[in-house]
């Protein structure tokens, strides 16, 4: 996900979509039904659809309210997502 994020920031859509395809082909755990802002997370330019998208490869790289807000999620929903993430 980090490489896809970097490509979007650079404005390199082709590379970003290549990284997205790779990311989607990797195994992961879908966000559970009833997870806050599930539809909104999936609709972002950089979609978050798996638990691993939010957790990141290390705890230091987990999504936070600022990252989700920068991605286009309203702060209130971003706070709800992060709160629910701690419950998983």
PyMOL commands that place a pseudoatom at each C-alpha (Angstrom):
pseudoatom trace, name=CA, resn=UNK, resi=1, chain=A, elem=C, hetatm=0, pos=[0.000, 0.000, 0.000]
pseudoatom trace, name=CA, resn=UNK, resi=2, chain=A, elem=C, hetatm=0, pos=[2.852, 2.404, 0.773]
pseudoatom trace, name=CA, resn=UNK, resi=3, chain=A, elem=C, hetatm=0, pos=[4.209, 2.186, -2.777]
pseudoatom trace, name=CA, resn=UNK, resi=4, chain=A, elem=C, hetatm=0, pos=[0.733, 2.823, -4.180]
pseudoatom trace, name=CA, resn=UNK, resi=5, chain=A, elem=C, hetatm=0, pos=[0.362, 5.847, -1.895]
pseudoatom trace, name=CA, resn=UNK, resi=6, chain=A, elem=C, hetatm=0, pos=[3.717, 7.229, -3.029]
pseudoatom trace, name=CA, resn=UNK, resi=7, chain=A, elem=C, hetatm=0, pos=[2.794, 6.800, -6.700]
pseudoatom trace, name=CA, resn=UNK, resi=8, chain=A, elem=C, hetatm=0, pos=[-0.502, 8.654, -6.196]
pseudoatom trace, name=CA, resn=UNK, resi=9, chain=A, elem=C, hetatm=0, pos=[1.331, 11.494, -4.430]
pseudoatom trace, name=CA, resn=UNK, resi=10, chain=A, elem=C, hetatm=0, pos=[3.695, 11.747, -7.411]
pseudoatom trace, name=CA, resn=UNK, resi=11, chain=A, elem=C, hetatm=0, pos=[0.709, 11.783, -9.758]
pseudoatom trace, name=CA, resn=UNK, resi=12, chain=A, elem=C, hetatm=0, pos=[1.808, 8.536, -11.427]
pseudoatom trace, name=CA, resn=UNK, resi=13, chain=A, elem=C, hetatm=0, pos=[-1.555, 6.859, -11.935]
pseudoatom trace, name=CA, resn=UNK, resi=14, chain=A, elem=C, hetatm=0, pos=[-0.229, 3.985, -14.077]
pseudoatom trace, name=CA, resn=UNK, resi=15, chain=A, elem=C, hetatm=0, pos=[2.296, 2.923, -11.435]
pseudoatom trace, name=CA, resn=UNK, resi=16, chain=A, elem=C, hetatm=0, pos=[-0.258, 3.420, -8.650]
pseudoatom trace, name=CA, resn=UNK, resi=17, chain=A, elem=C, hetatm=0, pos=[-2.755, 1.165, -10.387]
pseudoatom trace, name=CA, resn=UNK, resi=18, chain=A, elem=C, hetatm=0, pos=[-0.048, -1.437, -10.996]
pseudoatom trace, name=CA, resn=UNK, resi=19, chain=A, elem=C, hetatm=0, pos=[0.755, -1.469, -7.274]
pseudoatom trace, name=CA, resn=UNK, resi=20, chain=A, elem=C, hetatm=0, pos=[-2.987, -1.655, -6.496]
pseudoatom trace, name=CA, resn=UNK, resi=21, chain=A, elem=C, hetatm=0, pos=[-3.339, -4.752, -8.687]
pseudoatom trace, name=CA, resn=UNK, resi=22, chain=A, elem=C, hetatm=0, pos=[-0.411, -6.372, -6.910]
pseudoatom trace, name=CA, resn=UNK, resi=23, chain=A, elem=C, hetatm=0, pos=[-1.824, -5.458, -3.502]
pseudoatom trace, name=CA, resn=UNK, resi=24, chain=A, elem=C, hetatm=0, pos=[-5.266, -6.838, -4.341]
pseudoatom trace, name=CA, resn=UNK, resi=25, chain=A, elem=C, hetatm=0, pos=[-3.780, -10.116, -5.535]
pseudoatom trace, name=CA, resn=UNK, resi=26, chain=A, elem=C, hetatm=0, pos=[-2.112, -10.712, -2.173]
pseudoatom trace, name=CA, resn=UNK, resi=27, chain=A, elem=C, hetatm=0, pos=[-4.029, -12.605, 0.503]
pseudoatom trace, name=CA, resn=UNK, resi=28, chain=A, elem=C, hetatm=0, pos=[-5.578, -10.584, 3.262]
pseudoatom trace, name=CA, resn=UNK, resi=29, chain=A, elem=C, hetatm=0, pos=[-8.532, -10.303, 5.580]
pseudoatom trace, name=CA, resn=UNK, resi=30, chain=A, elem=C, hetatm=0, pos=[-11.518, -8.361, 4.262]
pseudoatom trace, name=CA, resn=UNK, resi=31, chain=A, elem=C, hetatm=0, pos=[-12.798, -5.676, 6.590]
pseudoatom trace, name=CA, resn=UNK, resi=32, chain=A, elem=C, hetatm=0, pos=[-15.767, -7.220, 8.407]
pseudoatom trace, name=CA, resn=UNK, resi=33, chain=A, elem=C, hetatm=0, pos=[-19.358, -6.395, 7.588]
pseudoatom trace, name=CA, resn=UNK, resi=34, chain=A, elem=C, hetatm=0, pos=[-20.529, -3.625, 9.858]
pseudoatom trace, name=CA, resn=UNK, resi=35, chain=A, elem=C, hetatm=0, pos=[-17.058, -2.049, 10.058]
pseudoatom trace, name=CA, resn=UNK, resi=36, chain=A, elem=C, hetatm=0, pos=[-17.413, 1.758, 10.257]
pseudoatom trace, name=CA, resn=UNK, resi=37, chain=A, elem=C, hetatm=0, pos=[-17.287, 3.602, 6.935]
pseudoatom trace, name=CA, resn=UNK, resi=38, chain=A, elem=C, hetatm=0, pos=[-16.799, 0.359, 4.997]
pseudoatom trace, name=CA, resn=UNK, resi=39, chain=A, elem=C, hetatm=0, pos=[-18.344, 1.770, 1.810]
pseudoatom trace, name=CA, resn=UNK, resi=40, chain=A, elem=C, hetatm=0, pos=[-16.513, 5.076, 2.124]
pseudoatom trace, name=CA, resn=UNK, resi=41, chain=A, elem=C, hetatm=0, pos=[-13.156, 3.367, 2.698]
pseudoatom trace, name=CA, resn=UNK, resi=42, chain=A, elem=C, hetatm=0, pos=[-13.608, 1.240, -0.425]
pseudoatom trace, name=CA, resn=UNK, resi=43, chain=A, elem=C, hetatm=0, pos=[-14.582, 4.286, -2.518]
pseudoatom trace, name=CA, resn=UNK, resi=44, chain=A, elem=C, hetatm=0, pos=[-11.441, 6.318, -1.755]
pseudoatom trace, name=CA, resn=UNK, resi=45, chain=A, elem=C, hetatm=0, pos=[-8.902, 6.920, -4.522]
pseudoatom trace, name=CA, resn=UNK, resi=46, chain=A, elem=C, hetatm=0, pos=[-6.598, 4.729, -2.437]
pseudoatom trace, name=CA, resn=UNK, resi=47, chain=A, elem=C, hetatm=0, pos=[-9.154, 2.154, -1.235]
pseudoatom trace, name=CA, resn=UNK, resi=48, chain=A, elem=C, hetatm=0, pos=[-8.891, 0.433, 2.110]
pseudoatom trace, name=CA, resn=UNK, resi=49, chain=A, elem=C, hetatm=0, pos=[-10.672, -2.909, 1.806]
pseudoatom trace, name=CA, resn=UNK, resi=50, chain=A, elem=C, hetatm=0, pos=[-8.573, -5.261, 3.917]
pseudoatom trace, name=CA, resn=UNK, resi=51, chain=A, elem=C, hetatm=0, pos=[-7.547, -5.213, 7.551]
pseudoatom trace, name=CA, resn=UNK, resi=52, chain=A, elem=C, hetatm=0, pos=[-3.938, -5.222, 6.374]
pseudoatom trace, name=CA, resn=UNK, resi=53, chain=A, elem=C, hetatm=0, pos=[-4.543, -1.985, 4.409]
pseudoatom trace, name=CA, resn=UNK, resi=54, chain=A, elem=C, hetatm=0, pos=[-5.211, -0.250, 7.702]
pseudoatom trace, name=CA, resn=UNK, resi=55, chain=A, elem=C, hetatm=0, pos=[-2.680, -2.081, 9.856]
pseudoatom trace, name=CA, resn=UNK, resi=56, chain=A, elem=C, hetatm=0, pos=[0.251, -1.654, 7.499]
pseudoatom trace, name=CA, resn=UNK, resi=57, chain=A, elem=C, hetatm=0, pos=[3.321, -3.868, 7.508]
pseudoatom trace, name=CA, resn=UNK, resi=58, chain=A, elem=C, hetatm=0, pos=[4.408, -2.629, 10.954]
pseudoatom trace, name=CA, resn=UNK, resi=59, chain=A, elem=C, hetatm=0, pos=[2.577, -0.938, 13.845]
pseudoatom trace, name=CA, resn=UNK, resi=60, chain=A, elem=C, hetatm=0, pos=[4.416, 2.305, 13.057]
pseudoatom trace, name=CA, resn=UNK, resi=61, chain=A, elem=C, hetatm=0, pos=[2.958, 2.222, 9.542]
pseudoatom trace, name=CA, resn=UNK, resi=62, chain=A, elem=C, hetatm=0, pos=[-0.659, 1.646, 10.562]
pseudoatom trace, name=CA, resn=UNK, resi=63, chain=A, elem=C, hetatm=0, pos=[-3.196, 4.101, 9.254]
pseudoatom trace, name=CA, resn=UNK, resi=64, chain=A, elem=C, hetatm=0, pos=[-4.165, 6.942, 11.549]
pseudoatom trace, name=CA, resn=UNK, resi=65, chain=A, elem=C, hetatm=0, pos=[-6.815, 9.657, 11.508]
pseudoatom trace, name=CA, resn=UNK, resi=66, chain=A, elem=C, hetatm=0, pos=[-4.520, 12.031, 9.611]
pseudoatom trace, name=CA, resn=UNK, resi=67, chain=A, elem=C, hetatm=0, pos=[-3.789, 9.497, 6.852]
pseudoatom trace, name=CA, resn=UNK, resi=68, chain=A, elem=C, hetatm=0, pos=[-7.451, 8.621, 6.395]
pseudoatom trace, name=CA, resn=UNK, resi=69, chain=A, elem=C, hetatm=0, pos=[-8.480, 12.277, 6.392]
pseudoatom trace, name=CA, resn=UNK, resi=70, chain=A, elem=C, hetatm=0, pos=[-5.776, 13.075, 3.820]
pseudoatom trace, name=CA, resn=UNK, resi=71, chain=A, elem=C, hetatm=0, pos=[-7.143, 10.220, 1.705]
pseudoatom trace, name=CA, resn=UNK, resi=72, chain=A, elem=C, hetatm=0, pos=[-10.551, 11.929, 1.719]
pseudoatom trace, name=CA, resn=UNK, resi=73, chain=A, elem=C, hetatm=0, pos=[-12.414, 10.336, 4.615]
pseudoatom trace, name=CA, resn=UNK, resi=74, chain=A, elem=C, hetatm=0, pos=[-14.177, 12.834, 6.897]
pseudoatom trace, name=CA, resn=UNK, resi=75, chain=A, elem=C, hetatm=0, pos=[-12.384, 13.123, 10.248]
pseudoatom trace, name=CA, resn=UNK, resi=76, chain=A, elem=C, hetatm=0, pos=[-15.380, 11.877, 12.233]
pseudoatom trace, name=CA, resn=UNK, resi=77, chain=A, elem=C, hetatm=0, pos=[-15.462, 8.682, 10.174]
pseudoatom trace, name=CA, resn=UNK, resi=78, chain=A, elem=C, hetatm=0, pos=[-11.669, 8.399, 10.317]
pseudoatom trace, name=CA, resn=UNK, resi=79, chain=A, elem=C, hetatm=0, pos=[-11.827, 8.474, 14.129]
pseudoatom trace, name=CA, resn=UNK, resi=80, chain=A, elem=C, hetatm=0, pos=[-14.533, 5.782, 14.108]
pseudoatom trace, name=CA, resn=UNK, resi=81, chain=A, elem=C, hetatm=0, pos=[-12.432, 3.596, 11.792]
pseudoatom trace, name=CA, resn=UNK, resi=82, chain=A, elem=C, hetatm=0, pos=[-9.327, 3.887, 13.981]
pseudoatom trace, name=CA, resn=UNK, resi=83, chain=A, elem=C, hetatm=0, pos=[-11.365, 3.147, 17.107]
pseudoatom trace, name=CA, resn=UNK, resi=84, chain=A, elem=C, hetatm=0, pos=[-12.862, 0.049, 15.457]
pseudoatom trace, name=CA, resn=UNK, resi=85, chain=A, elem=C, hetatm=0, pos=[-9.434, -1.032, 14.220]
pseudoatom trace, name=CA, resn=UNK, resi=86, chain=A, elem=C, hetatm=0, pos=[-8.190, -1.242, 17.794]
pseudoatom trace, name=CA, resn=UNK, resi=87, chain=A, elem=C, hetatm=0, pos=[-11.069, -3.642, 18.515]
pseudoatom trace, name=CA, resn=UNK, resi=88, chain=A, elem=C, hetatm=0, pos=[-10.046, -6.126, 15.782]
for i in range(1, 88): cmd.bond("trace and resi %d" % i, "trace and resi %d" % (i + 1))
show_as sticks, trace
zoom trace
